Amino acid sequence: MPGFRAALPAALLLLLLSSFPPAAAEQPPWPWTPGAMHALNPSDRHASRAAWTALHYSNYHEASPSTLRALRQVLKATVKIIPGLGVKYYLQFTTEGYINGENAGSCLATVLYLKKSPPEVYIKCAHTQDKKQIQEEDNKFYHYLHHQTKPIIANNIPDSHGNIDRAHLPLWGLAIAGSSYIMLEKSTENLGYFMAQVKAVKQRIRKDSAVEFEFIVLLHETPTQKIELCHMHLIWTLSPPLRVKYICTSDNHWLEDGSGQDYGSAAGLFHEKEGNF
């Protein structure tokens, strides 16, 4: 697909694949008056974590492997403690293409971290990419998948050196879009997530207008540096939303090579909260 590179942007790769000593999730010692707006240093990790949470929301709801965004820089951040509800962030930040690293425009977002529910997000972004080109790239990839007579099977995207075969870049993008739903649901004010690797992927051939995949993905939890493995069932058409079900585990016995696995063995175990199947 035009515009895709064969390797991840260096900064993002270091973030996703770095290995630091584990750290406990920090508890922000907010000394502020509840209900009042307070300025936050844009370089504060809570500001960048909230911006990534907003981007997980956007990447999932766009349902497009060609429009994925990564955080470039938080420009402005304020925060408000809402008694009995949670903590709300107000953000302005710039973004780049998740895969090609090119400028992707700026965004305004609010992220409300609730105590017992996934975050509530509103995000609006300026677009620097040509919408017609994006649509053409998505159409090309979709029709390629839809006309497969044998299922696509792949493992370890990227490999241990951070390299991605050019033919696998769209699959990587589709996995990011789908796993963004998982990462959004798991994100809290003190825990963030990035997709580190597609451990295995297998296509399910369908006769209707959708394309279907089983993914095994590794999610990198920050700041704890834990790795969580998720089995993700994804259905994609050219119209959003993506349809995603999943089950995750941190048990190391899942961390095996995915070749030859029976991907149907986890049927019925996927997360049932997503009701759009």
N, C-alpha and C positions, 0 to 999 in steps of 0.2 A: 504494500500500500504506500502511496506517495507520502513523504514527510516523516516516515518512521525511520529511526536509526537502529543500528544493530547493537547498541549498548545503552544502558541507562545513563542519564546525566550524572556526572561524578558526585555532586553534592548529595543527590537523592540516594545514589547507590551506597555512599558511605553511611547515610542515615539508616537505611534499611538493613544493611548487612554488617554494621559494626557490632562489636561484641565488647561490652563494658561490664565491669563487675555489677551484679544485681544490686538494685537499690529498692528500698521500700517506697511505696507510693506516698508522696508528701501530702501533708494536710496543710492547706494555706491558712496561716494565722491572721485571718482578716480582722483588723481592728476597727473596721469602719462602721458607721452608723447604718443600721438596716433601713432600706427604703431610699437611701440617697445615692446619687451617682458619684463614682470615684474614678479618677484617672488612673490608668495602669500603664506602666512602662511597656512600650511596644515590644521590647526584647524579652519581657517576662515569659517564662515557659507556659504559663497558664493562658496567655494571650495567643501564642502560636498553637497551643493544643486546641483552643476553642476555634481558631481559624481552620485547622485541619478537620475538626468535627463538622464545620459548615461545608467544607469541600467534600467530605464523605457523602453528605446529604446531596450535594449538587451532582457529584459523579454518578451516584446511584440513579437519581431521578432523570438525568439527561439520557441514560441508557444508550450511550454512544461511545464506542471504543475510540472514536476520533476526536472527542472533545474533552478528554480527561484533563483535569487541572491539578497542579501541585502548588503548594504555598511557596511564594518567593520571599515576601517581606510583609510583616505587619506594620502598618503606617500609624495607626491610631487605635487605642483600645480603652474602653471604660467598662466598669463593672458595677452591678447593683445587687445587693443581697435582698431577696424578697422573702420576708419572714413566713415560715410555714410552707414555702413552695420550693425555693432553690436559689441558684445564683445565675444572673443573666449577664452575658457579655455583649457589648456593642463594638463592632469591629470594622475597620477599613484596612484592606490589604491588597497586595499585588500577587499575581499568579503567573505560572509558566506551564507550558505543555508538560503533562506528566511523563511523556515518553520522549518528546523531541527537545524539551528544555527551552523552547522559544517563548517569548513574551506572550501571555494569553490574556492580558487585561487585568483591570482592578475589580474588586468586589466590595460590597457593603453587606454585612450580615449581623444577625443577632442569634445568639445561642443561649437557650435557657436549659441549664442542667437541673433536672428534677430529682427529687430524692429517691423515688422508687420506680421511675419510668425512663425510657430513652430520652435523649435531649430533643427539645423542640427547636427547629431551625427555620429561620427566614434568610434567604440569600438572593442577592441580585448582582449580576456581573456584567461588565462591558465586554463585548466580543471583539477580538482582533482578527480571528480567523474568518475566512470566506465561508459563509454558510452553504453555498452551493458546492464548494469543494468538500466540505465536511460530509454533506449528504451523499456525494458521489463516492467518497471513501467508504462510508458505512454501507451503501448499496452494494458496492463491489465485494466487500467482505461477506455481507449477508448472503448474496447470491452464490458466492463460492461455497459457503457452508451448506446452503440449502440444496445444492446440486451434487453433494457428495453421495456416492453409492456405497462407499466403505467408510466406517467411522474414523475420524481423526483421533489418534492416540499420541500423547507426548508426555514427557517427564522432565522434571528439574528445569523450570523456566523462571529465572535465569539459572545458569549452571553455577558451580562453586566459585568461579572466577568473575561472576557478574555479567557474563555474556549471554545474549539472547540471539538465537538464530532469527534472521530477518523474517522468515516464514512464520515464526511463532509470535512475533510482536503483536499482531491483532488479537491472538488468543490471550496474551498477557493483558492487553487492554480490556478485553471482555471480562477476564477474571477480576481485574481491579474494579470495574464497574459493579460487578456482582458482589464482591467482598466488601465494597463500600457500604452496602446495606448492613452487613454483619458488624463492621467496625463502628458504624453509626450507633447501632443498638447497644454495643458494648462500651462506648465511650462515656467517661465520666469526667468531672472537673479535674480529677487527679490521675486518670489513666487514659492514655491515647494509644492508637493502633496504626500500624502500617502493614501492608502486605509485603512479606519478604520473598516469597517464592510460591510458584505453582508446583507442588510436589508431583502431581499427576493430573491428567485431564483425559477424558474419553467422551467422544460425541455419541449421542443417541440418534440414530436415523429416524426421522419422522416423515409421514406422508402429508401432513398439513402444512401450513404456511410458517410454522415456527421452527427454530433450531434449538436443540436441547443438549446440555452438557452436564457431566458429572466432574466436579473439580475437587481435588484435595489441595488446600492452600495452607501455607504457614503464615500466621500473623505475629508480628513483633509488637509486644506490649511495652510501652514506656511509662514511667522511668524504670520499671522493675526488670526490664530486659528479658522477660519470659517469652517463650515461643509457644503459641497455641496453634494446634492443628484443627482445621475445620473441613468437614465434608460438605460441599455446597452443590446443590441441585439447581441449575439455572436454565430458564427458558427465555429466549430472546426473539422478538420480532422487531421490525423497524420502527414500531410505535411504542413509546414508553407506556407503562413502566416495565422494567425487568421483573421477572417472576423468580423469586429466590426462596429456597428453604435450606436449612443448614443444621448441622450439629457439630459442636466443637468439644475438644478435649485437650488437656495438657499432658495426658498420659504418654510416656515415651514409646510405648509399644506400637503406637500408630506411625512412628517415624521410620517407615520402611519404604523401600523403593516401590513405586506404584505399579510397575509393569506386571501384568498378569493378574492383578487383583480383580475380584468380583465386585464391581462398583454397585451392583444391585443389592449387595448384602446389607446395606444400610437403609434400604427402603423402609419407610414407616418411622424412621428415627429422626428425620429432619425436624428442625424447629418449626412448630406449627403456628407461631404467632402471625407469620405473613400469610394473609388469607387470599392472595390474588392468584392462586393456582386454580 
